[in-house]
Amino acid sequence: MTDSALPASLARARERLSQALKEAGRAKDSAHLLAVSKTKPPAMIRQAWEHGQRAFGENYLQEALEKQAELADLTDIEWHFIGPLQSNKTRAVAEHFDWMHSVDRLKIAARLSEQRPDHLAPLNLCLQVNISREDSKSGVMPEEAEALAMEIAKLPNVRLRGLMAIPAPAATREAQREPLAALRELLAALQQALPQAPLDTLSMGMSDDLEAAVLEGATLVRLGTAIFGARDTR
Ligand SMILES: *Cc1c(COP(=O)(O)O)cnc(C)c1O
């Protein structure tokens, strides 16, 4: 199943990102688009790839592995795991992904490092931060992020690249910006604490808050609905 609306949605998403960067006074290529393809069929991923999209985000491991197998011919595709992960499922992520955005404890990072195959580059990691301090959300609490980052930075086969968050929904752009600004400040603090780590990534901004996220320094925006359309509820 391909989707006749997809090329236009993808073009609109790119335009939205470049407009947001311009309004924020930022360089054109200072933030990139991660196409979140969870629940969407492999044919739509292939179609987006044919229109130049390379980075894709998936939330559900089994579903992702099946799609990757079907899309194995797309050589320069980049896979990002962005969902919650149980520690007994780390091996498949270590073997089949380029990025993992949702690390919130040392055990997961240590297993990913240990299980990363030697022939692959280190796995890029982001710490997921529970920036709105919600009981229901995964993610490390902001005040615990630095200690965790220090430990992860010592692991040999992963590379700590930055922070990821899914803030609580907010009604206005100003309210959206608050937690996103907090994540930006937290990354700046980590950069101070770990000057030798390649901490260049703020994974934040989704279909509803992309503009606010770009204003607050997002470098990787994760768009699902805006590119692939609404998802069926699972
Ligand atoms: C689903 C999801 C997205 C994309 O959300 P949209 O609102 O559809 O753009 C981004 N990040 C994560 C972690 C997600 O689970």
Ligand as a Chemical Component Dictionary entry (heavy atoms), coordinates in Angstrom:
data_LIG
# 
_chem_comp.id                   LIG 
_chem_comp.type                 NON-POLYMER 
_chem_comp.pdbx_formal_charge   0 
_chem_comp.three_letter_code    LIG 
# 
loop_
_chem_comp_atom.comp_id 
_chem_comp_atom.atom_id 
_chem_comp_atom.alt_atom_id 
_chem_comp_atom.type_symbol 
_chem_comp_atom.charge 
_chem_comp_atom.model_Cartn_x 
_chem_comp_atom.model_Cartn_y 
_chem_comp_atom.model_Cartn_z 
_chem_comp_atom.pdbx_ordinal 
LIG C1 C1 C 0 4.678 8.450  17.704 1  
LIG C2 C2 C 0 5.854 9.222  18.149 2  
LIG C3 C3 C 0 6.249 10.395 17.476 3  
LIG C4 C4 C 0 5.478 11.004 16.330 4  
LIG O1 O1 O 0 4.320 11.612 16.794 5  
LIG P1 P1 P 0 3.384 12.468 15.822 6  
LIG O2 O2 O 0 2.553 13.263 16.756 7  
LIG O3 O3 O 0 2.590 11.487 15.033 8  
LIG O4 O4 O 0 4.246 13.297 14.969 9  
LIG C5 C5 C 0 7.412 11.021 17.908 10 
LIG N1 N1 N 0 8.136 10.545 18.933 11 
LIG C6 C6 C 0 7.788 9.419  19.599 12 
LIG C7 C7 C 0 8.642 8.950  20.717 13 
LIG C8 C8 C 0 6.633 8.737  19.236 14 
LIG O5 O5 O 0 6.295 7.644  19.920 15 
# 
loop_
_chem_comp_bond.comp_id 
_chem_comp_bond.atom_id_1 
_chem_comp_bond.atom_id_2 
_chem_comp_bond.value_order 
_chem_comp_bond.pdbx_ordinal 
LIG C1 C2 SING 1  
LIG C2 C3 SING 2  
LIG C2 C8 DOUB 3  
LIG C3 C4 SING 4  
LIG C3 C5 DOUB 5  
LIG C4 O1 SING 6  
LIG O1 P1 SING 7  
LIG P1 O2 DOUB 8  
LIG P1 O3 SING 9  
LIG P1 O4 SING 10 
LIG C5 N1 SING 11 
LIG N1 C6 DOUB 12 
LIG C6 C7 SING 13 
LIG C6 C8 SING 14 
LIG C8 O5 SING 15 
# 
